[in-house]
């Protein structure tokens, strides 16, 4: 191991999005399978719009990234970049893009774990935004894709290494869990 390298590695885990496990059990203790099937059918019907949703979210991420590059990683631009990445992180799995969600999760961890964001290397932010764009352009949706997984893991490792060397935010745990 070279000087400055972290022994900690990022491990990516793809979580199944199983609606049946999220349904509240009613008074009889049984899951209303009709309701589950209707919800899954509605989600399937909406799925044709997911690519358009991701296009809009990536466009917004790109605009906020451009503003950060122009004005620096300072509010309100840094806040908008975080929110944009956080939206993709939070909704990517549901909309069939867990790899984009993972990459944006790494960006959120970076932005939320460092007290002085102005010191974050712009190149590290650039890599995250460009990776999300590439995921969409190449149609790489899941962590099953070897290159996509490798990129996500490498970005995660770079973020962990940077956080170890930077002064952590006062409430590091909440930022990483957001």
N, C-alpha and C positions, 0 to 999 in steps of 0.2 A: 504494500500500500504506500502511495506517495504521500509526502508531507502535505497536510491540508485536506486530504481526502477523508470523507466520512465513512465509518464502518457501517453505518445504518443505510439500508437500501429500502427503496419504496417497493411495496408489494401491492399489485393491482388485483382487486377482486371484483368480478362482475356479478352484480346482484340481480337475480331474476325478478322481473316485474310481474308478479303474479297477483292479479286483482282479487282472486278468491281468498287469499290470505289476509287481505285488508278489509274485508267486509265484516261489519259488526254483526255479531250473532244476536238474534232476536230472542224474545221471551221463551220460545220453545227450546232454545239451545241449538237450533238447526239453522244452517245458512240458507237463505232464500236464493236458491239457484236460479230462479227466473230473473231476479233482480241482477244477479251477477252476469248472467248471459246477456241481458239487455245492456248493461254497462259495457261489457266487452264488445258487443256489436256496435254500440255508439262510438267507442274508442276506435274500432276498426274502420268505421265509416269516416271518422275524422282523420285517420292516418294518412289519407291522400293529401292532406294539408300540411303535414309535418315538415316536408321539405321546404315549403314556402315559409313556414314559421322559422325554421333554422336559418334560411337565407336572410330573413329580416333581422334576426338576432345577431348573426355574424356581421351584417352590415352595421348594426348599431355598435357592436364591439369594435369594428374597424374605425367608425367615426370617433368613438371615445379614445381609441388608441392613437389616432391622428392628433386629437386635441392634446393628449399627454405628450406626444412627441414634440408638438409645437410649443406648449406652455410649461411643460415639466410635470412631474408626478406630484402635483399639488392640488388641493381642493379648488374648485369643485370637480376638476377633471379626473383626479385619482378616485374620487368617490363614484363617479359615473362609470369609470372603467371597472371598478370592483362590482358595482351593481349589474352591469352588463354581463360580466363573467359569471356572477352568482346566479343570474337568471338561467344561463345555459347549463351551469352546474346542476341547478335544482330541477330543471325540466328535461334535460337531455335524455335521461333514462326513459322517462315516460313516453317521449316522442321518438324513441328508437335510435338514439345517438349516444349510447353510454360512453363511447370513446371521447366525444366532444365534452361530455359532462366531466369526465375524469381530468382532461387537460385543463378545463376551466376551474375545476376544484383545486388543482395545483396552483393556478394563477391566483385564486382567492386566498389560498394558504400563504402564498408569498406576500400579497398585498396586506393581508390581515395580521401577519406575524412580525412585521418589522416596524418599529416605532418611527424611524426616520425614512419614509418611503423615497425621499429624494436621492437616497444613496443606492437604491436598487438599480443594478445595471439595466439600462434600457434594452440592451440586447436580450436579456432573459425574458423580459416582457414581450419583445418582438417575437421570440421563438414560440411562446405560447399562442399568441394571436395568429401567427402564420401557420402553426400546427392545426389550429381549429379550422382555419380556412381550407387547408389541404385535406382535412378529414372530409369536409363537405364536397370539395371539388373531385376527390377521388372516390367518393361514396363509401368510405371506410367507417362503418357504424359501430362495430363492436371491438372488444379487446381480443377477439380471436385472430385478428389480422396481425401477423408477426411484426411488420414494420410499424404499424400503428401502436401496438403494445410497447415496442421498444422505445419509440419516441416518447410516449406517455411516461414510461418508467424513467427514462433519462431526464426528462423535464422535472419529474418528481424528485429524483436524486439531486439535481442541481438546486432545486428550491431548498431541500433539506440542508444541503451543504452551505448555501448562502445564509439561511436562517441561523445555523450554528455559529457563523462568523459575525453576524450582525447583532446589534443589541435587540433582544426580543421585546415585543410590546408587553405592556404591563399585564394584559389579560390574554396571553397567547392561546390558552385552551379554548376560549369562546370564539376567537377569530378562526381557528382551524375547524371548528365544528359548525360554523355558519353555513 
